[in-house]
Amino acid sequence: MNRETYEMTLLFDYYGDLLTDKQKELFDLHYNEDLSLSEIAEHLGISRQGVRDGVMRSEDILKEIEQKLGFVKRHMGLKEVLDGLVSDINQIKELNTNYEIHSLLDDLRIKIENLD
């Protein structure tokens, strides 16, 4: 999955319910089902241009909502911090042979990973 597709599906996961049913359907078929615009047009009995316009409009709406709310940006920032913490925990474990500390670090790592 390329980066743009990943970002769009993440935006859809957060804000998809704010789209109309038709926009959701077009977006889902294009991004989640990986159908081409022509395939969607044939499937729904509408023009390829109509599909393109609907998908583009959905993308614009999702991007605009993200610009205003920023939930995905915050999510990605938190994920980066949490991944860094897990990496730090693993480094501490490598440097320390105390098994009680290892157990505490394992518990902490599990809690962090469960935040995702």
Secondary structure by P-SEA (a helix, b strand, c coil): ccaaaaaaaaaaacccccccaaaaaaaaacccccccaaaaaaaacccaaaaaaaaaaaaaaaaaaaaacaaaaaaaaaaaaaaaaaaaaaaaaaacccaaaaaaaaaaaaaaaacc
